[in-house]
Amino acid sequence: MNKDRPLVSFDWAAKRLLRDKANFEVVEGFLSELFGRDLKITSVLESEGNKVDIYDKFDRVDVVVEDEFKEIILIEMQFSTDQTYFQRMLFGVSKAITDRMHSGDKYGEVKKIYSINIVYFDLGQGDDYVYHCKAFFEGLHRHDILKLSEDQRAMFNKAEPGDLYPEYYVLKLNNFNDLAVTKLDEWIYFLKNNRIEESFSARGLLKARKAMDYAQLSNEEKREYDHVAEARTRHREQIDNAKMIGKIEGKKEGIAKVKAEIVINCKRNGFSVEQIQAITGLDEEKILELLRSNSEE
């Protein structure tokens, strides 16, 4: 198959094509390469983010799956800047836990949650493109790490408290340099570029190339995908335009502030209005207005 043959985006496929049990292999492959262990999905669960309205949640796409050990994995994609995204990650995990607890349930039944966050913007400060957060308890005095007791290890089949707690992964796709060295890199390349190179062999990508082939979609699916892609493009353009306007306005405000400071400093040093006009390019009325404003402060 031609490597340049168009593939549908992962976020669209995750809600339409990859929910089919026949295509579980795709998501299993991605998660197995990310976790570094074989993973088997048993079901795709419903969540608020599973809504398929074209205009709903341009910047939030989440899929919730359950593996063979009854652990829950949230996959969320964010396309535009969100300064509160870290808190949103926390809220999503907390809600996933509480939504699956019922009155009378024992604490031992709290689900293990993995939060996979694929972001297309510069989240926080960091140069890597894959980050992992896992809880641990460190002693304040001896600096040792708190472990589970033998009974707890036997009860939960876990080695340490962090294995019971939620884990977070952040994939900062914009930091990836498109050089695929590892199997996980091949997946990240695909998530970033919607392309799978012929040389790629990471688990799930061969199935993804087949399942997500645009040419294999029905006419109705093609129309829906094109509509979603066009709407998302317009949405991104609106955000980019708003950012550009903000930068221009900010630059204008900065220039105006500098000129006001020049006017005031020139006047303090005995320059005439005509001389200030020649230096700043401002008209006489604006210069006098700035001088009056300064005298009133």
C-alpha beads as a LAMMPS data file, in Angstrom:
LAMMPS data file: protein, C-alpha beads

297 atoms
296 bonds

1 atom types
1 bond types

-500.0 500.0 xlo xhi
-500.0 500.0 ylo yhi
-500.0 500.0 zlo zhi

Masses

1 110.0

Atoms # bond

1 1 1 0.000 0.000 0.000
2 1 1 1.251 3.464 -0.860
3 1 1 2.498 5.164 2.310
4 1 1 1.049 8.462 1.052
5 1 1 -2.451 7.057 0.801
6 1 1 -4.560 9.200 3.128
7 1 1 -5.573 7.874 6.521
8 1 1 -8.298 9.283 8.720
9 1 1 -7.145 10.945 11.933
10 1 1 -6.815 8.823 15.061
11 1 1 -9.258 10.967 17.043
12 1 1 -12.046 10.477 14.468
13 1 1 -11.338 6.777 14.057
14 1 1 -11.256 6.225 17.817
15 1 1 -14.941 7.125 18.072
16 1 1 -16.202 5.505 14.864
17 1 1 -13.980 2.692 13.636
18 1 1 -11.896 1.617 16.617
19 1 1 -14.907 0.973 18.848
20 1 1 -15.563 -2.113 16.720
21 1 1 -14.141 -5.184 18.452
22 1 1 -12.548 -6.214 15.169
23 1 1 -10.369 -3.095 15.392
24 1 1 -9.393 -3.331 19.072
25 1 1 -5.958 -4.407 17.846
26 1 1 -5.186 -0.808 16.848
27 1 1 -5.680 0.730 20.301
28 1 1 -4.147 -2.353 21.951
29 1 1 -1.051 -1.824 19.840
30 1 1 -0.708 1.831 20.815
31 1 1 -1.164 1.149 24.525
32 1 1 1.151 -1.874 24.491
33 1 1 3.959 0.191 22.946
34 1 1 3.329 3.017 25.441
35 1 1 3.199 0.769 28.523
36 1 1 5.962 -1.555 27.371
37 1 1 3.857 -4.655 27.961
38 1 1 1.205 -6.640 26.127
39 1 1 -2.278 -5.306 26.752
40 1 1 -5.651 -6.746 25.832
41 1 1 -8.815 -4.639 25.615
42 1 1 -12.048 -6.318 26.612
43 1 1 -14.490 -3.446 26.071
44 1 1 -14.935 0.192 25.090
45 1 1 -16.894 2.069 27.747
46 1 1 -19.190 5.042 27.386
47 1 1 -18.062 8.461 28.552
48 1 1 -19.075 12.092 28.157
49 1 1 -16.405 12.449 25.508
50 1 1 -17.920 9.681 23.368
51 1 1 -20.393 12.192 21.952
52 1 1 -20.164 12.275 18.160
53 1 1 -21.824 15.620 17.425
54 1 1 -19.632 17.313 14.819
55 1 1 -19.663 20.625 16.666
56 1 1 -19.246 19.133 20.126
57 1 1 -15.875 19.256 21.871
58 1 1 -13.495 20.219 19.051
59 1 1 -10.706 20.236 21.597
60 1 1 -11.562 17.179 23.583
61 1 1 -11.670 13.647 22.287
62 1 1 -11.657 10.895 24.836
63 1 1 -12.032 7.144 24.650
64 1 1 -12.439 4.913 27.694
65 1 1 -11.419 1.264 27.495
66 1 1 -11.181 -1.583 29.989
67 1 1 -8.436 -4.188 29.846
68 1 1 -8.450 -7.845 30.828
69 1 1 -7.527 -6.933 34.422
70 1 1 -10.573 -4.612 34.737
71 1 1 -8.314 -1.548 34.766
72 1 1 -9.606 1.613 33.081
73 1 1 -7.656 3.554 30.465
74 1 1 -8.690 7.074 29.425
75 1 1 -7.353 8.383 26.111
76 1 1 -7.843 12.085 25.545
77 1 1 -6.657 14.353 22.730
78 1 1 -6.404 18.134 23.063
79 1 1 -5.832 20.308 20.007
80 1 1 -5.649 23.876 21.291
81 1 1 -4.110 25.552 24.315
82 1 1 -5.780 24.968 27.678
83 1 1 -3.995 26.523 30.658
84 1 1 -6.057 24.406 33.078
85 1 1 -5.382 21.105 31.321
86 1 1 -3.476 19.573 34.254
87 1 1 -6.512 20.133 36.480
88 1 1 -8.747 18.704 33.790
89 1 1 -6.619 15.554 33.727
90 1 1 -7.124 15.237 37.486
91 1 1 -10.869 15.842 37.236
92 1 1 -11.242 13.276 34.451
93 1 1 -9.502 10.583 36.479
94 1 1 -11.444 11.436 39.654
95 1 1 -14.736 11.298 37.803
96 1 1 -13.826 7.990 36.171
97 1 1 -13.180 6.524 39.628
98 1 1 -16.313 7.860 41.338
99 1 1 -18.594 7.030 38.393
100 1 1 -17.632 3.388 38.768
101 1 1 -18.132 3.202 42.525
102 1 1 -21.504 2.379 44.047
103 1 1 -22.917 2.712 47.527
104 1 1 -21.630 -0.131 49.648
105 1 1 -18.589 -0.851 47.467
106 1 1 -15.389 -1.554 49.366
107 1 1 -12.330 0.630 48.882
108 1 1 -10.508 -2.387 47.517
109 1 1 -12.809 -2.164 44.500
110 1 1 -11.517 1.267 43.434
111 1 1 -10.450 0.969 39.805
112 1 1 -6.883 1.487 38.653
113 1 1 -6.950 4.344 36.121
114 1 1 -4.465 5.245 33.408
115 1 1 -4.850 8.705 31.874
116 1 1 -3.289 9.017 28.395
117 1 1 -3.181 12.628 27.206
118 1 1 -2.187 13.385 23.610
119 1 1 -1.692 17.134 23.269
120 1 1 -0.933 19.222 20.205
121 1 1 0.173 22.347 22.070
122 1 1 2.969 23.329 24.464
123 1 1 1.655 22.050 27.787
124 1 1 3.782 23.288 30.671
125 1 1 7.565 23.549 30.342
126 1 1 9.535 20.566 29.120
127 1 1 11.481 19.453 26.057
128 1 1 10.612 15.748 26.050
129 1 1 7.653 14.400 24.094
130 1 1 6.551 11.616 26.477
131 1 1 6.015 12.202 30.210
132 1 1 4.874 9.703 32.850
133 1 1 3.541 10.529 36.324
134 1 1 3.236 7.799 38.974
135 1 1 2.605 8.238 42.693
136 1 1 5.084 7.191 45.373
137 1 1 5.512 7.891 49.089
138 1 1 8.961 9.053 50.231
139 1 1 10.042 9.267 53.840
140 1 1 10.781 12.809 54.988
141 1 1 13.602 11.676 57.297
142 1 1 14.990 8.399 55.947
143 1 1 14.036 9.099 52.315
144 1 1 12.929 5.504 51.849
145 1 1 9.989 4.569 49.587
146 1 1 6.868 3.176 51.246
147 1 1 5.995 -0.320 49.992
148 1 1 2.920 -2.514 50.272
149 1 1 2.894 -5.199 52.946
150 1 1 3.148 -8.850 51.928
151 1 1 -0.579 -9.297 52.605
152 1 1 -1.429 -6.272 50.471
153 1 1 0.778 -7.489 47.627
154 1 1 -1.008 -10.822 47.719
155 1 1 -4.450 -9.199 47.958
156 1 1 -4.039 -6.697 45.122
157 1 1 -1.357 -8.447 43.052
158 1 1 0.594 -5.177 43.073
159 1 1 4.113 -4.389 44.239
160 1 1 3.787 -0.814 45.541
161 1 1 1.135 1.829 46.379
162 1 1 1.765 3.617 43.085
163 1 1 0.496 0.527 41.282
164 1 1 -2.902 1.125 42.901
165 1 1 -3.007 4.853 42.204
166 1 1 -3.805 6.593 38.896
167 1 1 -0.987 7.035 36.414
168 1 1 -0.742 9.845 33.893
169 1 1 0.954 9.954 30.510
170 1 1 1.379 13.161 28.500
171 1 1 2.439 12.969 24.853
172 1 1 3.519 16.407 23.617
173 1 1 3.385 15.770 19.886
174 1 1 4.727 19.175 18.873
175 1 1 8.001 18.327 20.656
176 1 1 8.515 15.209 18.531
177 1 1 11.104 15.731 15.763
178 1 1 9.559 13.111 13.416
179 1 1 12.567 10.815 13.804
180 1 1 11.080 7.435 14.709
181 1 1 13.744 5.476 16.583
182 1 1 11.559 3.209 18.740
183 1 1 8.253 1.420 18.184
184 1 1 6.554 4.021 20.380
185 1 1 8.095 6.736 18.195
186 1 1 6.394 5.162 15.186
187 1 1 3.051 5.554 16.913
188 1 1 3.808 9.140 17.901
189 1 1 4.806 9.914 14.308
190 1 1 1.442 8.551 13.160
191 1 1 -0.525 10.488 15.801
192 1 1 1.243 13.691 14.804
193 1 1 1.202 13.316 11.011
194 1 1 -1.682 10.906 10.190
195 1 1 0.815 8.871 8.179
196 1 1 2.328 5.413 8.580
197 1 1 5.631 4.805 6.830
198 1 1 6.109 1.471 5.026
199 1 1 9.064 0.654 7.282
200 1 1 7.029 0.961 10.493
201 1 1 6.372 -2.266 12.368
202 1 1 5.018 -1.186 15.780
203 1 1 2.184 -3.270 17.103
204 1 1 -1.206 -2.148 15.774
205 1 1 0.039 0.052 12.936
206 1 1 -0.484 -2.523 10.191
207 1 1 -4.091 -2.903 11.328
208 1 1 -4.414 0.887 11.604
209 1 1 -3.245 1.306 8.007
210 1 1 -6.088 -0.946 6.889
211 1 1 -8.819 0.105 9.300
212 1 1 -8.204 3.831 8.912
213 1 1 -7.800 3.975 5.141
214 1 1 -9.939 6.887 3.915
215 1 1 -10.564 5.119 0.606
216 1 1 -12.254 2.237 2.438
217 1 1 -14.863 4.433 4.139
218 1 1 -18.454 4.373 2.996
219 1 1 -19.723 7.459 1.157
220 1 1 -21.620 8.489 4.288
221 1 1 -18.494 8.080 6.472
222 1 1 -16.429 10.099 3.983
223 1 1 -18.957 12.936 4.068
224 1 1 -18.976 12.899 7.870
225 1 1 -15.184 12.803 8.105
226 1 1 -14.748 15.610 5.559
227 1 1 -17.319 17.708 7.420
228 1 1 -15.586 17.157 10.750
229 1 1 -12.147 17.860 9.270
230 1 1 -13.373 21.073 7.633
231 1 1 -15.111 22.231 10.814
232 1 1 -12.000 21.537 12.894
233 1 1 -9.838 23.422 10.399
234 1 1 -12.134 26.446 10.623
235 1 1 -12.081 26.192 14.404
236 1 1 -8.271 26.160 14.468
237 1 1 -8.124 29.090 12.049
238 1 1 -10.439 31.086 14.299
239 1 1 -8.194 30.385 17.288
240 1 1 -5.044 31.257 15.311
241 1 1 -6.639 34.493 14.055
242 1 1 -7.667 35.443 17.594
243 1 1 -4.105 34.837 18.800
244 1 1 -2.675 36.908 15.948
245 1 1 -5.050 39.794 16.637
246 1 1 -4.123 39.635 20.311
247 1 1 -0.420 39.819 19.482
248 1 1 -0.971 42.771 17.121
249 1 1 -3.060 44.633 19.679
250 1 1 -0.514 43.889 22.358
251 1 1 2.263 45.182 20.142
252 1 1 0.287 48.347 19.419
253 1 1 -0.315 48.883 23.130
254 1 1 3.382 48.362 23.811
255 1 1 4.398 50.889 21.164
256 1 1 1.878 53.424 22.491
257 1 1 3.230 52.977 26.022
258 1 1 6.817 53.497 24.874
259 1 1 5.864 56.641 22.952
260 1 1 4.031 58.025 26.010
261 1 1 7.163 57.483 28.113
262 1 1 9.287 59.235 25.471
263 1 1 6.916 62.219 25.431
264 1 1 7.046 62.583 29.219
265 1 1 10.829 62.181 29.403
266 1 1 11.366 64.684 26.574
267 1 1 9.197 67.249 28.317
268 1 1 11.080 66.773 31.583
269 1 1 14.312 67.437 29.730
270 1 1 13.020 70.702 28.276
271 1 1 12.089 69.630 24.760
272 1 1 9.437 71.710 23.014
273 1 1 6.206 70.201 21.667
274 1 1 7.562 70.674 18.122
275 1 1 10.733 68.761 19.005
276 1 1 8.697 65.960 20.617
277 1 1 6.583 65.793 17.448
278 1 1 9.694 65.300 15.357
279 1 1 10.961 62.530 17.652
280 1 1 7.719 60.541 18.150
281 1 1 5.686 61.322 15.048
282 1 1 2.688 62.128 17.253
283 1 1 0.484 65.119 16.532
284 1 1 0.362 68.081 18.918
285 1 1 -3.073 67.167 20.335
286 1 1 -1.926 63.652 21.317
287 1 1 1.253 64.981 22.917
288 1 1 -0.674 67.504 25.010
289 1 1 -3.168 64.804 26.017
290 1 1 -0.344 62.554 27.243
291 1 1 1.246 65.409 29.168
292 1 1 -2.079 66.292 30.826
293 1 1 -2.664 62.671 31.801
294 1 1 0.790 62.478 33.377
295 1 1 0.299 65.696 35.354
296 1 1 -3.015 64.395 36.756
297 1 1 -1.467 61.147 38.056

Bonds

1 1 1 2
2 1 2 3
3 1 3 4
4 1 4 5
5 1 5 6
6 1 6 7
7 1 7 8
8 1 8 9
9 1 9 10
10 1 10 11
11 1 11 12
12 1 12 13
13 1 13 14
14 1 14 15
15 1 15 16
16 1 16 17
17 1 17 18
18 1 18 19
19 1 19 20
20 1 20 21
21 1 21 22
22 1 22 23
23 1 23 24
24 1 24 25
25 1 25 26
26 1 26 27
27 1 27 28
28 1 28 29
29 1 29 30
30 1 30 31
31 1 31 32
32 1 32 33
33 1 33 34
34 1 34 35
35 1 35 36
36 1 36 37
37 1 37 38
38 1 38 39
39 1 39 40
40 1 40 41
41 1 41 42
42 1 42 43
43 1 43 44
44 1 44 45
45 1 45 46
46 1 46 47
47 1 47 48
48 1 48 49
49 1 49 50
50 1 50 51
51 1 51 52
52 1 52 53
53 1 53 54
54 1 54 55
55 1 55 56
56 1 56 57
57 1 57 58
58 1 58 59
59 1 59 60
60 1 60 61
61 1 61 62
62 1 62 63
63 1 63 64
64 1 64 65
65 1 65 66
66 1 66 67
67 1 67 68
68 1 68 69
69 1 69 70
70 1 70 71
71 1 71 72
72 1 72 73
73 1 73 74
74 1 74 75
75 1 75 76
76 1 76 77
77 1 77 78
78 1 78 79
79 1 79 80
80 1 80 81
81 1 81 82
82 1 82 83
83 1 83 84
84 1 84 85
85 1 85 86
86 1 86 87
87 1 87 88
88 1 88 89
89 1 89 90
90 1 90 91
91 1 91 92
92 1 92 93
93 1 93 94
94 1 94 95
95 1 95 96
96 1 96 97
97 1 97 98
98 1 98 99
99 1 99 100
100 1 100 101
101 1 101 102
102 1 102 103
103 1 103 104
104 1 104 105
105 1 105 106
106 1 106 107
107 1 107 108
108 1 108 109
109 1 109 110
110 1 110 111
111 1 111 112
112 1 112 113
113 1 113 114
114 1 114 115
115 1 115 116
116 1 116 117
117 1 117 118
118 1 118 119
119 1 119 120
120 1 120 121
121 1 121 122
122 1 122 123
123 1 123 124
124 1 124 125
125 1 125 126
126 1 126 127
127 1 127 128
128 1 128 129
129 1 129 130
130 1 130 131
131 1 131 132
132 1 132 133
133 1 133 134
134 1 134 135
135 1 135 136
136 1 136 137
137 1 137 138
138 1 138 139
139 1 139 140
140 1 140 141
141 1 141 142
142 1 142 143
143 1 143 144
144 1 144 145
145 1 145 146
146 1 146 147
147 1 147 148
148 1 148 149
149 1 149 150
150 1 150 151
151 1 151 152
152 1 152 153
153 1 153 154
154 1 154 155
155 1 155 156
156 1 156 157
157 1 157 158
158 1 158 159
159 1 159 160
160 1 160 161
161 1 161 162
162 1 162 163
163 1 163 164
164 1 164 165
165 1 165 166
166 1 166 167
167 1 167 168
168 1 168 169
169 1 169 170
170 1 170 171
171 1 171 172
172 1 172 173
173 1 173 174
174 1 174 175
175 1 175 176
176 1 176 177
177 1 177 178
178 1 178 179
179 1 179 180
180 1 180 181
181 1 181 182
182 1 182 183
183 1 183 184
184 1 184 185
185 1 185 186
186 1 186 187
187 1 187 188
188 1 188 189
189 1 189 190
190 1 190 191
191 1 191 192
192 1 192 193
193 1 193 194
194 1 194 195
195 1 195 196
196 1 196 197
197 1 197 198
198 1 198 199
199 1 199 200
200 1 200 201
201 1 201 202
202 1 202 203
203 1 203 204
204 1 204 205
205 1 205 206
206 1 206 207
207 1 207 208
208 1 208 209
209 1 209 210
210 1 210 211
211 1 211 212
212 1 212 213
213 1 213 214
214 1 214 215
215 1 215 216
216 1 216 217
217 1 217 218
218 1 218 219
219 1 219 220
220 1 220 221
221 1 221 222
222 1 222 223
223 1 223 224
224 1 224 225
225 1 225 226
226 1 226 227
227 1 227 228
228 1 228 229
229 1 229 230
230 1 230 231
231 1 231 232
232 1 232 233
233 1 233 234
234 1 234 235
235 1 235 236
236 1 236 237
237 1 237 238
238 1 238 239
239 1 239 240
240 1 240 241
241 1 241 242
242 1 242 243
243 1 243 244
244 1 244 245
245 1 245 246
246 1 246 247
247 1 247 248
248 1 248 249
249 1 249 250
250 1 250 251
251 1 251 252
252 1 252 253
253 1 253 254
254 1 254 255
255 1 255 256
256 1 256 257
257 1 257 258
258 1 258 259
259 1 259 260
260 1 260 261
261 1 261 262
262 1 262 263
263 1 263 264
264 1 264 265
265 1 265 266
266 1 266 267
267 1 267 268
268 1 268 269
269 1 269 270
270 1 270 271
271 1 271 272
272 1 272 273
273 1 273 274
274 1 274 275
275 1 275 276
276 1 276 277
277 1 277 278
278 1 278 279
279 1 279 280
280 1 280 281
281 1 281 282
282 1 282 283
283 1 283 284
284 1 284 285
285 1 285 286
286 1 286 287
287 1 287 288
288 1 288 289
289 1 289 290
290 1 290 291
291 1 291 292
292 1 292 293
293 1 293 294
294 1 294 295
295 1 295 296
296 1 296 297
